[in-house]
């Protein structure tokens, strides 16, 4: 399969998609919104043992509503689920949503990660995530930053700061596939304390340092601080401009989890809530449904692995951090 990144190397290389961030540096948290210019078909697959979600049951292939208006990734653990409420309010004000007689109900699934013990000030009064969700929606754009921003602001891995990452690939079929991920994993994205990424074999154009694979293959070491139940989670989205059914989106989301396993060591643990949404913007039909969906799923896994490494690579230091950034290596 000969493939190359899209012009931005971001999930917004998929036509019709926008991404917006909102960040609270004091709390060390934030949220990220994937917005469709039009509603898009969506599926989801959960493989972690400690997920936190909103509206994911709606995405099963047998459910009535097949399209959504936006997806939300947020910090804040259960508090962060309220970010989707801010997005829902904002979309309704814009005249977006599933029509029920004279009412519009925006469909906004979401997922959260745990960043409550990352050194930020969590003594808020009113839950801040609804306002952060609305802000992220208003910031939606085709270009956006990576690293310590949005849902990745307060994220950590086993040994380094995590972050928000994205990558894309254009397939020979003409379809584009992109990934967006907030990396807050129990496992490590790098090989022990070296700067080499587990995802190095999939790197394109030195997008996360160009150091190549490590010669070391050690046993995983997980710090005690990461072994607390429900204290981790990597949450992501893969997207394509292909026209897919909800069942096909679910299969793409499932395949994309291979990207977690290629880039995080270990992944899908009982203490992670690892989850991937799959979005299909429906701009390009499938000419060969069997082969095209195979390659889209394969590309989604590779783009996800690259996005994870890019998230950690772009993390930046901030006051009160409990872990160093990749750049310190």
N, C-alpha and C positions, 0 to 999 in steps of 0.2 A: 504494500500500500504506500504510494507516494503521496505525501501530504505536506502542507506548509501552514504556518500560522496565518491568520487573517491580518489585515492592515494594522489593527490596534493590538493584536494579541490579547484581546479581552473578550468576554462573553458577549459584549455588545457588537462584535463582528457579525453576530446573528441578527439579520435585518428585523427591525421592529421591536427590539428590546432596549431598555434603558436601565441604568443602575444609579442609585443614589445612596449616600452615606449620611449618617448623623453620629457625632462623636461627643462624648462628655469626658474631657481629660481629667477632671477632678475625681469622678467616680471610677475612671478607667474602664469605660464601657461604651457601647454604642450599638447601632443597628444598621443593616443594609437592606435595601429594597430592590428587587428586580421587578420592573414594571413593563408590561406590554403596551405598545401603542394601541393594540387591539387585544381582546381576550385571547388566551392561548390554551391549548390542550396541555394537561399536566398529569403526571403520575408521580409516585413516591415509593421508595423502598427503605426500610429501617433495618439496620443490622447490628446496631449497638444495643447494649443491655440496659441503658438508662436514658431513654429519649424523653424530650419535652416538646410537645407539638400542639398545633392548633389546626383544625379542619383537615387533617390527613385522612380520616375515614372517608371523606367526601371524594377522595382521589382514587378509590378502588375502581377497577374497570366495570363493575356492575352498578355503579351509582349513577344517579340521574344527571347531575350537573357535570359536564365533561370539561368545561373551560373555566379558567380563573383570570382575574384581572392583575394580580401581583403576587409575589412571594416575598416573605420576610425572613431574614436571618438576624438573630438578636443575641446580645449578651444578656446577663441579668437572671439567668436561671428562670424559675417560674414567673418572676416579676416581668421578665422580658417578653412574655407572651402578649403583654398589653401593647407592645409596639404595633402589632397588627391592627389593633383597634384604632390607633391614630391614622394608619394607612387607609383603613376602611372609611373612616370619617372623611378624610381628604378626597378619596375617590368618589364618594357619594356627592360631595360638594361640586365635583367636576362633571357630574352627570353620568358616572360610570357604575355598572353593576348589573346583576341578574334581575331582569324585569319580572315583577309579580304584581299584575294589574298596574296600579299607579305608583308602585314603590320600586326603588332600585336597591338591591342588596349586593354590594361588592363582595366577591369571593376572594379571600386573602388567606391562604394557608401560611403557616409559619413554623419555625423551629428555633429552639434556644440552646445556648451553651452556658456552662457554669463559669462565671468569672467573679465570684463574690469574695474570693480570698487572694486577690492578686495585688494587694497593696493600695487600692483606691479607697476613697472615702465613701462608705456605703450608708452613712447616716442621713439619708434623704428623708424628707417628710412625706410629700406626695410622690407616688410612684412616677418616675420620670420617663418611663418608656413609651407611653402613649404620645407624649410630645416629641420624643426622639423619632418615633415612627412617622409622624406627620412631617417633621423636618426632612427626613430622608426622602420621603416621597417628593417633596418640593425641590430637592436637589438632584432628581433623576436626570441623567444625561448619558450620551453615548461614550463619553470619556470619564474616567474616574481613577482615583489613586489606589495603590496597593500598600500592604503592610499594616502598620498600627493605626487603623482607621475603621470606622463603621463597626460592624460586628466583630472585627478582629482586634479592636483597640486594646482590650485587656486579656487577650488570649495567650495561653502558654502551652508549651510542649513539655516533654520530660526534662529537657536540659536547656531550652532556649525560649525566648518570647515567640509566640505564634503570631498570627496575623490574618489578613484578608488577602487572598490571592485570586488570580484569574489567568486564563490562557485560552487560546482558540486554535482550531485547525480547519483547513479547507480541503475537502476530499476530492479525488478525481471525478466523482459523480457530479460535482458542482455544489454539493451541500456543505454548509458550514456548521461546525460543532464547537461549542464553547463551554467552559467550566468556571464556576464562581464558588469560593470556599472560604469558610472561617475556621482556622486551624487552632483547636484548643484541646490537643490530644493527650492521652495518657502516654502514648509512645513518643518516639523521637523521629524527627524528619532528617536528622543527620546521623552518620555512623559514629557512635559514641561522641567524643568531644572533638572530633575532626570537623573541618568545614565541608566535607563531602556529603552530598545529599543521597539518600536512598533512591531518589528519582533520577539520578544522574544519567542512566542509560537512555532516558526519554527526552533529555534536554535539547532544545532547539536554539541555535544562534546565541549561545552563552547567556540565556535568559535568566539563569540564577548562578552566575559566577564562572561557568565553563571549566570547573576543576576536574570533571570526569568522575568515574566511579572510584570508590575506596577499595584498597586491597584487603581491608579488614572485614571480617564477618563474625562479630562477637555475639555472645549471648545478650539478650535484652536486659538492660538495667532500668528499673523503674523506681524513681525516688519515692519515699514514704508519703510525701505530700501529695502525690498523684494517685495514691491507692485508696483515697476516700471515695466511697460510693457516690455516684452522681456528680462528681467534681470535675468532669472532663466533657468531651464531646466535640467532634468535628462535623460540621453541617455544611452541605453544599448543594449546588444546583448545576445540572448540565442542561444545555439547550441546543436546539438545532432549528434551522429554517425549513426543515422537511415537514411535510404533511403527515402526521402520525395520529393513530387512534390513542385513546387513553391506555389500552392494553399494551400497545407498542411503547408508549412512554414509560410504563411501569417496567417493561423489559430493559429499556435503555438505562433507567435509574439503577436497576439491579446490576447490569454489566459495569456501570461506572464505579461501583464499589471496589472493583479490582484496582482502581487508581489509588484508593485509600491504602490497600494492602501493599502496593508497590512503593508508596512514598512515606508511610508511617510504620514504625517498628516498635511494638506490635500495634495492631489496629483491631477494631470490632471487639473490644474487650467488654466484660460485664460492667465496667465502670465508665465506659463511653456510651454516649447516646447517638452514635454515628448514623447519619441519615442523609439521603440524597433525593432531591426533587429532580424530575426531568420535565422540561418544557419544550413544546413544539410550536413554533410560530406559524407554521402552515403556509409558508411562502413558496415552497418548491415541492411538487409531487414526487413520489417515488416511481422511478421507471422500472426498477427491479426490486420489488418489496423485500424479498428474502435476502438478497445480497446487500442491498442498501441498508437495511436495519442492522445487519451483522456489522458492517463497517462503521455505522454511526455509533453503535454501542462500543465497539473497539476503540474508536477515536475518542469517545467520551471518557473512557477509562484512562487513556494516555493524557488527554487534556487535564483531567482531574489530578493526576500525579504531578504534572508540571505546575499546575496552579497551587498545589500544596507547597511545593518547594519555593515558588515565587512569593508566597505569603510570608514564609519564614525569612527568606532572603531580604525582603523589603522592610522588615520590622525595624522600628527606630526606637532609640532609648528615650525614657521619660522619667521624671522624678518619681521615686517610690517604687520603681520596678523591683520585682523579686527575683528576676532571672535576666541574664545578659541577652543581647541580640546576636544574631549570626555574624554581624559585622565585627564583633569583638574577637571572633576566632581568627 
